[in-house]
Every structure is written in C-alpha cells, then in structure tokens.
Amino acid sequence: MSSEDVLIVWCKKEQDFLCSEIERLETGGLRTFKLVGPGPIETTFSTVQKLKAKLAELDALLINIGELP
C-alpha cells in the first residue's frame, strides 16, 4: 500500500469518527465542558463547530488528492 493510500484510508476513518462524534454531540448523547471559575461551562456547541471544521479540512484534502469524500 502506498503512502497516499495509507493517508486516504486514515482520512476516511477520521471522517467516520468525526461524523459519529458530531452526531452524538448534536443529539445530546455526548456533551463537552470547560472548567472555568466556580464550575464547568458547557462547550458542546463550540466543540461541534471545531469538529465540523476538521471534517471540512479532511474533505478538502481528499478532494485535492482526487478522492471524493
């Protein structure tokens, strides 16, 4: 397997993982928090936004190397 093939396989696995995490976060099955001051602050929305940005980067990379996501 070439190094490009390994990269493609990894990108697709990472896409699947990110999609799964985004779904869990958006449906309330998972939440994220940040500890600030006297108590935790929910950061689920910002986490979803960060994961979607990472997913978009992977999509762009795969498109760039000729592998449609």
N, CA, C and O atoms as a printed pandas DataFrame, in Angstrom:
     atom_number atom_name residue_name chain_id  residue_number  x_coord  y_coord  z_coord
0              1         N          MET        A               1    0.857   -1.173    0.000
1              2        CA          MET        A               1    0.000    0.000    0.000
2              3         C          MET        A               1    0.902    1.234    0.000
3              4         O          MET        A               1    1.825    1.339    0.807
4              5         N          SER        A               2    0.628    2.152   -0.901
5              6        CA          SER        A               2    1.436    3.369   -0.993
6              7         C          SER        A               2    1.123    4.309    0.174
7              8         O          SER        A               2    0.113    4.163    0.863
8              9         N          SER        A               3    2.015    5.269    0.369
9             10        CA          SER        A               3    1.791    6.228    1.456
10            11         C          SER        A               3    0.530    7.060    1.200
11            12         O          SER        A               3   -0.156    7.452    2.143
12            13         N          GLU        A               4    0.225    7.327   -0.075
13            14        CA          GLU        A               4   -1.004    8.062   -0.389
14            15         C          GLU        A               4   -2.228    7.227   -0.035
15            16         O          GLU        A               4   -3.212    7.759    0.480
16            17         N          ASP        A               5   -2.178    5.930   -0.304
17            18        CA          ASP        A               5   -3.292    5.050    0.046
18            19         C          ASP        A               5   -3.503    5.013    1.557
19            20         O          ASP        A               5   -4.636    5.027    2.036
20            21         N          VAL        A               6   -2.400    4.968    2.300
21            22        CA          VAL        A               6   -2.481    4.960    3.766
22            23         C          VAL        A               6   -3.126    6.252    4.245
23            24         O          VAL        A               6   -3.967    6.230    5.144
24            25         N          LEU        A               7   -2.738    7.382    3.651
25            26        CA          LEU        A               7   -3.314    8.667    4.019
26            27         C          LEU        A               7   -4.807    8.697    3.720
27            28         O          LEU        A               7   -5.594    9.186    4.531
28            29         N          ILE        A               8   -5.196    8.185    2.577
29            30        CA          ILE        A               8   -6.608    8.170    2.192
30            31         C          ILE        A               8   -7.420    7.326    3.173
31            32         O          ILE        A               8   -8.493    7.739    3.611
32            33         N          VAL        A               9   -6.912    6.158    3.513
33            34        CA          VAL        A               9   -7.604    5.278    4.460
34            35         C          VAL        A               9   -7.743    5.976    5.808
35            36         O          VAL        A               9   -8.810    5.946    6.420
36            37         N          TRP        A              10   -6.662    6.607    6.270
37            38        CA          TRP        A              10   -6.715    7.300    7.552
38            39         C          TRP        A              10   -7.739    8.435    7.506
39            40         O          TRP        A              10   -8.537    8.591    8.430
40            41         N          CYS        A              11   -7.715    9.229    6.427
41            42        CA          CYS        A              11   -8.658   10.347    6.303
42            43         C          CYS        A              11  -10.102    9.868    6.355
43            44         O          CYS        A              11  -10.944   10.485    7.007
44            45         N          LYS        A              12  -10.383    8.774    5.672
45            46        CA          LYS        A              12  -11.757    8.268    5.652
46            47         C          LYS        A              12  -12.183    7.727    7.021
47            48         O          LYS        A              12  -13.333    7.893    7.427
48            49         N          LYS        A              13  -11.259    7.085    7.723
49            50        CA          LYS        A              13  -11.568    6.619    9.085
50            51         C          LYS        A              13  -11.800    7.806   10.010
51            52         O          LYS        A              13  -12.705    7.786   10.844
52            53         N          GLU        A              14  -10.983    8.830    9.859
53            54        CA          GLU        A              14  -11.136   10.030   10.680
54            55         C          GLU        A              14  -12.449   10.733   10.366
55            56         O          GLU        A              14  -13.101   11.249   11.274
56            57         N          GLN        A              15  -12.849   10.764    9.100
57            58        CA          GLN        A              15  -14.144   11.336    8.716
58            59         C          GLN        A              15  -15.279   10.590    9.424
59            60         O          GLN        A              15  -16.183   11.208    9.986
60            61         N          ASP        A              16  -15.220    9.264    9.391
61            62        CA          ASP        A              16  -16.254    8.462   10.048
62            63         C          ASP        A              16  -16.315    8.767   11.537
63            64         O          ASP        A              16  -17.399    8.915   12.102
64            65         N          PHE        A              17  -15.147    8.862   12.174
65            66        CA          PHE        A              17  -15.091    9.154   13.600
66            67         C          PHE        A              17  -15.677   10.529   13.895
67            68         O          PHE        A              17  -16.490   10.682   14.806
68            69         N          LEU        A              18  -15.262   11.525   13.123
69            70        CA          LEU        A              18  -15.755   12.884   13.349
70            71         C          LEU        A              18  -17.262   12.966   13.145
71            72         O          LEU        A              18  -17.956   13.614   13.928
72            73         N          CYS        A              19  -17.774   12.323   12.110
73            74        CA          CYS        A              19  -19.223   12.322   11.869
74            75         C          CYS        A              19  -19.962   11.688   13.042
75            76         O          CYS        A              19  -21.014   12.175   13.456
76            77         N          SER        A              20  -19.413   10.612   13.568
77            78        CA          SER        A              20  -20.026    9.931   14.709
78            79         C          SER        A              20  -20.033   10.835   15.939
79            80         O          SER        A              20  -21.045   10.931   16.634
80            81         N          GLU        A              21  -18.915   11.496   16.210
81            82        CA          GLU        A              21  -18.840   12.388   17.368
82            83         C          GLU        A              21  -19.775   13.582   17.208
83            84         O          GLU        A              21  -20.442   13.980   18.162
84            85         N          ILE        A              22  -19.825   14.148   16.020
85            86        CA          ILE        A              22  -20.726   15.277   15.773
86            87         C          ILE        A              22  -22.168   14.852   16.005
87            88         O          ILE        A              22  -22.935   15.577   16.637
88            89         N          GLU        A              23  -22.536   13.695   15.503
89            90        CA          GLU        A              23  -23.902   13.209   15.698
90            91         C          GLU        A              23  -24.218   13.022   17.180
91            92         O          GLU        A              23  -25.290   13.416   17.641
92            93         N          ARG        A              24  -23.301   12.432   17.917
93            94        CA          ARG        A              24  -23.516   12.229   19.351
94            95         C          ARG        A              24  -23.666   13.556   20.081
95            96         O          ARG        A              24  -24.513   13.692   20.964
96            97         N          LEU        A              25  -22.843   14.534   19.711
97            98        CA          LEU        A              25  -22.914   15.854   20.350
98            99         C          LEU        A              25  -24.215   16.572   19.999
99           100         O          LEU        A              25  -24.848   17.177   20.864
100          101         N          GLU        A              26  -24.609   16.505   18.740
101          102        CA          GLU        A              26  -25.814   17.229   18.309
102          103         C          GLU        A              26  -27.100   16.601   18.825
103          104         O          GLU        A              26  -28.107   17.294   18.972
104          105         N          THR        A              27  -27.084   15.303   19.101
105          106        CA          THR        A              27  -28.287   14.640   19.599
106          107         C          THR        A              27  -28.335   14.569   21.124
107          108         O          THR        A              27  -29.288   14.038   21.694
108          109         N          GLY        A              28  -27.308   15.103   21.784
109          110        CA          GLY        A              28  -27.298   15.117   23.245
110          111         C          GLY        A              28  -26.729   13.866   23.877
111          112         O          GLY        A              28  -26.747   13.734   25.101
112          113         N          GLY        A              29  -26.226   12.950   23.076
113          114        CA          GLY        A              29  -25.628   11.736   23.620
114          115         C          GLY        A              29  -24.262   11.966   24.229
115          116         O          GLY        A              29  -23.739   11.115   24.948
116          117         N          LEU        A              30  -23.693   13.113   23.938
117          118        CA          LEU        A              30  -22.373   13.473   24.447
118          119         C          LEU        A              30  -22.352   14.987   24.609
119          120         O          LEU        A              30  -22.895   15.715   23.777
120          121         N          ARG        A              31  -21.731   15.453   25.669
121          122        CA          ARG        A              31  -21.585   16.888   25.894
122          123         C          ARG        A              31  -20.155   17.158   26.316
123          124         O          ARG        A              31  -19.484   16.286   26.868
124          125         N          THR        A              32  -19.687   18.379   26.050
125          126        CA          THR        A              32  -18.342   18.757   26.481
126          127         C          THR        A              32  -18.429   19.976   27.393
127          128         O          THR        A              32  -19.355   20.782   27.305
128          129         N          PHE        A              33  -17.434   20.084   28.272
129          130        CA          PHE        A              33  -17.399   21.159   29.252
130          131         C          PHE        A              33  -15.981   21.688   29.403
131          132         O          PHE        A              33  -15.007   21.008   29.082
132          133         N          LYS        A              34  -15.889   22.921   29.902
133          134        CA          LYS        A              34  -14.613   23.531   30.235
134          135         C          LYS        A              34  -14.722   24.000   31.682
135          136         O          LYS        A              34  -15.722   24.595   32.083
136          137         N          LEU        A              35  -13.681   23.725   32.453
137          138        CA          LEU        A              35  -13.694   24.171   33.842
138          139         C          LEU        A              35  -13.163   25.592   33.921
139          140         O          LEU        A              35  -12.001   25.865   33.618
140          141         N          VAL        A              36  -14.059   26.498   34.341
141          142        CA          VAL        A              36  -13.701   27.902   34.478
142          143         C          VAL        A              36  -14.327   28.418   35.755
143          144         O          VAL        A              36  -15.530   28.274   35.969
144          145         N          GLY        A              37  -13.514   29.018   36.602
145          146        CA          GLY        A              37  -14.043   29.610   37.827
146          147         C          GLY        A              37  -14.708   28.594   38.724
147          148         O          GLY        A              37  -14.157   27.520   38.968
148          149         N          PRO        A              38  -15.892   28.922   39.220
149          150        CA          PRO        A              38  -16.536   28.089   40.226
150          151         C          PRO        A              38  -17.157   26.793   39.686
151          152         O          PRO        A              38  -17.490   25.904   40.470
152          153         N          GLY        A              39  -17.316   26.674   38.389
153          154        CA          GLY        A              39  -17.954   25.469   37.882
154          155         C          GLY        A              39  -17.734   25.275   36.396
155          156         O          GLY        A              39  -17.167   26.134   35.721
156          157         N          PRO        A              40  -18.184   24.145   35.897
157          158        CA          PRO        A              40  -17.997   23.847   34.469
158          159         C          PRO        A              40  -18.928   24.672   33.582
159          160         O          PRO        A              40  -20.046   25.014   33.969
160          161         N          ILE        A              41  -18.439   24.979   32.389
161          162        CA          ILE        A              41  -19.228   25.685   31.376
162          163         C          ILE        A              41  -19.361   24.749   30.181
163          164         O          ILE        A              41  -18.369   24.205   29.695
164          165         N          GLU        A              42  -20.580   24.566   29.715
165          166        CA          GLU        A              42  -20.800   23.675   28.579
166          167         C          GLU        A              42  -20.198   24.279   27.309
167          168         O          GLU        A              42  -20.399   25.457   27.011
168          169         N          THR        A              43  -19.457   23.451   26.569
169          170        CA          THR        A              43  -18.788   23.893   25.334
170          171         C          THR        A              43  -19.189   23.030   24.144
171          172         O          THR        A              43  -18.480   22.990   23.138
172          173         N          THR        A              44  -20.308   22.347   24.253
173          174        CA          THR        A              44  -20.724   21.418   23.209
174          175         C          THR        A              44  -20.841   22.093   21.850
175          176         O          THR        A              44  -20.366   21.552   20.851
176          177         N          PHE        A              45  -21.466   23.266   21.797
177          178        CA          PHE        A              45  -21.658   23.943   20.510
178          179         C          PHE        A              45  -20.318   24.264   19.858
179          180         O          PHE        A              45  -20.131   24.015   18.667
180          181         N          SER        A              46  -19.383   24.816   20.632
181          182        CA          SER        A              46  -18.076   25.156   20.054
182          183         C          SER        A              46  -17.300   23.906   19.662
183          184         O          SER        A              46  -16.546   23.923   18.689
184          185         N          THR        A              47  -17.479   22.829   20.405
185          186        CA          THR        A              47  -16.822   21.567   20.041
186          187         C          THR        A              47  -17.347   21.059   18.707
187          188         O          THR        A              47  -16.570   20.610   17.864
188          189         N          VAL        A              48  -18.654   21.126   18.510
189          190        CA          VAL        A              48  -19.254   20.711   17.236
190          191         C          VAL        A              48  -18.682   21.558   16.101
191          192         O          VAL        A              48  -18.351   21.026   15.041
192          193         N          GLN        A              49  -18.565   22.854   16.308
193          194        CA          GLN        A              49  -18.032   23.738   15.273
194          195         C          GLN        A              49  -16.584   23.376   14.931
195          196         O          GLN        A              49  -16.206   23.381   13.759
196          197         N          LYS        A              50  -15.781   23.066   15.934
197          198        CA          LYS        A              50  -14.382   22.670   15.703
198          199         C          LYS        A              50  -14.307   21.352   14.944
199          200         O          LYS        A              50  -13.498   21.204   14.029
200          201         N          LEU        A              51  -15.149   20.394   15.322
201          202        CA          LEU        A              51  -15.142   19.103   14.635
202          203         C          LEU        A              51  -15.598   19.241   13.190
203          204         O          LEU        A              51  -15.064   18.572   12.305
204          205         N          LYS        A              52  -16.581   20.103   12.944
205          206        CA          LYS        A              52  -17.038   20.332   11.571
206          207         C          LYS        A              52  -15.939   20.990   10.736
207          208         O          LYS        A              52  -15.807   20.699    9.547
208          209         N          ALA        A              53  -15.162   21.864   11.343
209          210        CA          ALA        A              53  -14.040   22.497   10.634
210          211         C          ALA        A              53  -12.978   21.454   10.281
211          212         O          ALA        A              53  -12.429   21.475    9.179
212          213         N          LYS        A              54  -12.691   20.545   11.210
213          214        CA          LYS        A              54  -11.732   19.468   10.926
214          215         C          LYS        A              54  -12.251   18.568    9.812
215          216         O          LYS        A              54  -11.487   18.144    8.944
216          217         N          LEU        A              55  -13.530   18.281    9.835
217          218        CA          LEU        A              55  -14.149   17.457    8.801
218          219         C          LEU        A              55  -14.043   18.140    7.439
219          220         O          LEU        A              55  -13.764   17.484    6.436
220          221         N          ALA        A              56  -14.260   19.431    7.401
221          222        CA          ALA        A              56  -14.144   20.187    6.148
222          223         C          ALA        A              56  -12.704   20.148    5.623
223          224         O          ALA        A              56  -12.490   20.070    4.413
224          225         N          GLU        A              57  -11.726   20.201    6.517
225          226        CA          GLU        A              57  -10.322   20.113    6.107
226          227         C          GLU        A              57  -10.027   18.748    5.488
227          228         O          GLU        A              57   -9.342   18.656    4.469
228          229         N          LEU        A              58  -10.542   17.704    6.101
229          230        CA          LEU        A              58  -10.345   16.360    5.546
230          231         C          LEU        A              58  -11.013   16.236    4.183
231          232         O          LEU        A              58  -10.433   15.672    3.255
232          233         N          ASP        A              59  -12.229   16.760    4.060
233          234        CA          ASP        A              59  -12.932   16.728    2.780
234          235         C          ASP        A              59  -12.111   17.431    1.705
235          236         O          ASP        A              59  -11.962   16.918    0.595
236          237         N          ALA        A              60  -11.580   18.606    2.037
237          238        CA          ALA        A              60  -10.785   19.374    1.076
238          239         C          ALA        A              60   -9.521   18.614    0.692
239          240         O          ALA        A              60   -9.132   18.604   -0.476
240          241         N          LEU        A              61   -8.885   17.986    1.657
241          242        CA          LEU        A              61   -7.677   17.198    1.376
242          243         C          LEU        A              61   -7.990   16.050    0.431
243          244         O          LEU        A              61   -7.262   15.820   -0.534
244          245         N          LEU        A              62   -9.067   15.334    0.705
245          246        CA          LEU        A              62   -9.434   14.202   -0.150
246          247         C          LEU        A              62   -9.819   14.667   -1.551
247          248         O          LEU        A              62   -9.496   14.002   -2.535
248          249         N          ILE        A              63  -10.498   15.788   -1.644
249          250        CA          ILE        A              63  -10.845   16.327   -2.964
250          251         C          ILE        A              63   -9.558   16.715   -3.705
251          252         O          ILE        A              63   -9.426   16.481   -4.906
252          253         N          ASN        A              64   -8.625   17.304   -2.975
253          254        CA          ASN        A              64   -7.367   17.755   -3.562
254          255         C          ASN        A              64   -6.543   16.591   -4.123
255          256         O          ASN        A              64   -5.844   16.759   -5.123
256          257         N          ILE        A              65   -6.615   15.429   -3.500
257          258        CA          ILE        A              65   -5.837   14.286   -3.998
258          259         C          ILE        A              65   -6.681   13.364   -4.879
259          260         O          ILE        A              65   -6.260   12.263   -5.232
260          261         N          GLY        A              66   -7.875   13.835   -5.224
261          262        CA          GLY        A              66   -8.690   13.098   -6.181
262          263         C          GLY        A              66   -9.581   12.023   -5.601
263          264         O          GLY        A              66  -10.100   11.182   -6.335
264          265         N          GLU        A              67   -9.764   12.040   -4.298
265          266        CA          GLU        A              67  -10.654   11.084   -3.625
266          267         C          GLU        A              67  -11.833   11.851   -3.070
267          268         O          GLU        A              67  -11.711   12.539   -2.057
268          269         N          LEU        A              68  -12.963   11.738   -3.719
269          270        CA          LEU        A              68  -14.144   12.430   -3.218
270          271         C          LEU        A              68  -14.551   11.866   -1.881
271          272         O          LEU        A              68  -14.574   10.647   -1.712
272          273         N          PRO        A              69  -14.876   12.725   -0.914
273          274        CA          PRO        A              69  -15.262   12.229    0.423
274          275         C          PRO        A              69  -16.593   11.499    0.409
275          276         O          PRO        A              69  -17.049   11.027    1.450
